[in-house]
């Protein structure tokens, strides 16, 4: 009996991980190369400009640490809001008329050879990925705030943190971290547009019926 319970719990755990991996893979698949280029270009340029300004204004590494920490604190509030938006959007989609969900489930994606790729799955993948990614950013952000707060509260600020190579590492970290945050914002902006079109489709579908 115990072995059977253990096997069942293990199977359920593997099922959860499998779905998570599938969402990530499908998101990469459903996002076009043109969209990826736009994301990377817009995010990279914005992050680069931001940290060039931070580099010019921050005369010490401690000020740079504080700048990254402030960006994190402000961004976490925004990421929490958009994560809630994606969660609510999934609820709206799930509560749709069953006929609509069946129609979208049977509607295959254009120019896609995989018969399992449907419009409904694409919609769910976009919103699910953004929600999961937002939660991941929130988790990392909390860790960053705690670590930076500990460093800032040290009675004797370590002299080695003022080395130039430390500043370069902080700038690179800040650039990558801000890029990760901006990616969460951009994906949610795309989802807002997708939700807009979905609601219009539902309205038209009900009128046709």
C-alpha positions as CSV (number, residue, x, y, z in Angstrom):
1,X,0.0,0.0,0.0
2,X,2.8,2.4,0.9
3,X,4.6,1.7,-2.3
4,X,1.5,2.4,-4.3
5,X,1.0,5.7,-2.6
6,X,4.7,6.7,-3.1
7,X,4.4,5.8,-6.8
8,X,1.2,7.8,-7.2
9,X,2.8,10.9,-5.5
10,X,5.9,10.5,-7.7
11,X,3.8,10.3,-10.9
12,X,1.8,13.4,-9.9
13,X,5.1,15.3,-9.3
14,X,6.5,14.3,-12.6
15,X,3.3,15.3,-14.3
16,X,3.6,18.8,-12.9
17,X,7.2,19.2,-14.0
18,X,6.2,17.8,-17.4
19,X,3.5,20.5,-17.9
20,X,5.9,23.2,-16.8
21,X,8.5,22.1,-19.3
22,X,5.9,21.8,-22.0
23,X,4.7,25.4,-21.4
24,X,8.2,26.7,-21.8
25,X,8.9,24.7,-24.9
26,X,5.6,25.6,-26.5
27,X,6.1,29.3,-25.7
28,X,9.4,29.3,-27.6
29,X,7.7,27.5,-30.4
30,X,4.6,29.8,-30.7
31,X,6.7,33.0,-30.5
32,X,7.9,33.9,-33.9
33,X,11.5,34.8,-34.8
34,X,10.4,38.3,-35.6
35,X,8.8,38.7,-32.1
36,X,12.0,37.4,-30.5
37,X,14.1,39.9,-32.4
38,X,11.8,42.7,-31.3
39,X,11.9,41.6,-27.7
40,X,15.7,41.2,-27.6
41,X,16.3,44.5,-29.4
42,X,13.9,46.6,-27.4
43,X,14.9,45.1,-24.0
44,X,18.6,45.3,-24.7
45,X,18.5,48.9,-25.8
46,X,16.4,50.0,-22.9
47,X,18.5,48.2,-20.3
48,X,21.7,49.5,-21.9
49,X,20.6,53.1,-21.8
50,X,19.4,52.8,-18.3
51,X,22.7,51.4,-16.9
52,X,24.8,53.8,-18.9
53,X,23.0,56.5,-17.0
54,X,23.4,54.6,-13.7
55,X,27.1,54.2,-14.5
56,X,27.6,57.9,-15.2
57,X,25.7,59.0,-12.1
58,X,26.9,56.3,-9.7
59,X,30.3,57.3,-8.4
60,X,30.6,54.3,-6.0
61,X,29.7,50.7,-6.1
62,X,27.5,51.2,-3.1
63,X,25.4,53.7,-5.0
64,X,25.2,51.3,-7.8
65,X,24.0,48.6,-5.5
66,X,21.4,50.9,-4.1
67,X,20.2,51.8,-7.6
68,X,19.8,48.1,-8.5
69,X,17.9,47.6,-5.3
70,X,15.6,50.5,-5.9
71,X,14.9,49.3,-9.5
72,X,14.1,45.8,-8.0
73,X,11.7,47.2,-5.3
74,X,9.8,49.3,-7.8
75,X,9.7,46.6,-10.4
76,X,8.4,43.9,-8.1
77,X,5.2,45.9,-7.5
78,X,4.6,46.1,-11.2
79,X,5.5,42.5,-11.8
80,X,3.1,41.5,-9.1
81,X,0.3,43.4,-10.8
82,X,0.9,42.0,-14.2
83,X,1.2,38.5,-12.7
84,X,-2.2,39.0,-11.2
85,X,-3.5,40.2,-14.6
86,X,-2.3,37.0,-16.3
87,X,-3.9,34.9,-13.5
88,X,-7.2,36.7,-13.8
89,X,-7.1,36.4,-17.6
90,X,-6.7,32.6,-17.4
91,X,-9.7,32.6,-15.1
92,X,-11.7,34.6,-17.7
93,X,-10.7,32.2,-20.5
94,X,-11.5,29.1,-18.4
95,X,-14.9,30.5,-17.5
96,X,-15.8,31.0,-21.2
97,X,-18.7,29.1,-22.8
98,X,-17.9,25.4,-23.2
99,X,-18.8,25.6,-26.9
100,X,-16.2,28.4,-27.4
101,X,-13.5,26.4,-25.7
102,X,-14.2,23.3,-27.8
103,X,-14.2,25.3,-31.0
104,X,-10.8,26.8,-30.1
105,X,-9.5,23.4,-29.0
106,X,-10.3,22.0,-32.5
107,X,-9.0,25.0,-34.4
108,X,-5.5,24.2,-35.6
109,X,-2.8,26.8,-35.9
110,X,-2.0,28.0,-39.4
111,X,1.3,26.8,-41.0
112,X,1.8,24.3,-38.2
113,X,2.4,20.6,-38.9
114,X,1.7,19.5,-35.3
115,X,-2.0,18.6,-35.0
116,X,-1.8,19.1,-31.2
117,X,-1.1,22.8,-31.6
118,X,-4.4,24.5,-31.4
119,X,-5.5,28.1,-30.9
120,X,-6.7,27.3,-27.4
121,X,-3.4,25.7,-26.4
122,X,-1.5,28.8,-27.8
123,X,-3.6,31.2,-25.7
124,X,-3.2,29.1,-22.6
125,X,0.6,28.8,-23.1
126,X,1.0,32.5,-23.5
127,X,-0.8,33.4,-20.3
128,X,0.5,30.5,-18.3
129,X,4.1,31.2,-19.3
130,X,3.7,34.9,-18.3
131,X,2.2,34.0,-15.0
132,X,4.9,31.4,-14.1
133,X,7.7,33.8,-15.3
134,X,6.3,36.6,-13.2
135,X,6.3,34.4,-10.1
136,X,9.9,33.4,-10.9
137,X,10.9,37.1,-11.1
138,X,9.1,37.9,-7.9
139,X,11.0,35.1,-6.1
140,X,14.4,36.2,-7.4
141,X,13.5,39.9,-6.6
142,X,12.8,39.1,-3.0
143,X,16.2,37.3,-2.7
144,X,18.0,40.2,-4.3
145,X,16.4,42.7,-1.9
146,X,17.4,40.6,1.1
147,X,21.0,40.1,-0.1
148,X,21.5,43.8,-0.9
149,X,19.9,44.8,2.4
150,X,22.4,42.6,4.2
151,X,25.3,44.0,2.3
152,X,24.1,47.6,2.9
153,X,23.7,47.0,6.6
154,X,27.3,45.7,7.2
155,X,28.9,47.8,9.9
156,X,32.2,48.0,7.9
157,X,31.6,48.2,4.2
158,X,34.1,45.8,2.5
159,X,36.8,47.7,0.7
160,X,37.1,45.1,-2.0
161,X,33.5,46.0,-3.2
162,X,34.9,49.3,-4.4
163,X,37.2,47.7,-7.0
164,X,36.5,48.6,-10.6
165,X,36.0,45.0,-11.7
166,X,33.3,44.7,-9.1
167,X,31.5,47.7,-10.7
168,X,31.7,46.0,-14.1
169,X,30.2,42.9,-12.6
170,X,27.4,44.9,-11.0
171,X,26.7,46.7,-14.2
172,X,26.4,43.4,-16.1
173,X,24.2,41.9,-13.4
174,X,22.0,45.0,-13.4
175,X,21.7,44.9,-17.2
176,X,20.7,41.2,-17.2
177,X,18.3,41.6,-14.2
178,X,16.6,44.7,-15.7
179,X,16.3,42.8,-19.1
180,X,14.6,39.9,-17.3
181,X,12.1,42.3,-15.6
182,X,11.4,44.1,-18.9
183,X,10.7,40.7,-20.6
184,X,8.0,40.1,-18.0
185,X,6.4,43.4,-18.9
186,X,6.6,42.9,-22.7
187,X,5.1,39.4,-22.6
188,X,2.2,40.8,-20.5
189,X,1.6,43.6,-23.0
190,X,1.3,41.0,-25.7
191,X,-1.1,39.1,-23.6
192,X,-3.3,42.3,-23.1
193,X,-3.6,42.5,-26.8
194,X,-4.4,38.8,-27.0
195,X,-7.1,39.2,-24.3
196,X,-8.6,42.1,-26.2
197,X,-8.9,40.0,-29.4
198,X,-10.2,37.0,-27.4
199,X,-13.1,39.0,-25.8
200,X,-14.0,40.4,-29.2
201,X,-14.0,36.9,-30.7
202,X,-16.3,35.6,-27.8
203,X,-18.7,38.4,-28.5
204,X,-18.8,37.7,-32.2
205,X,-19.2,34.0,-31.6
206,X,-22.2,34.5,-29.4
207,X,-23.8,36.8,-32.0
208,X,-23.3,34.2,-34.7
209,X,-25.0,31.6,-32.6
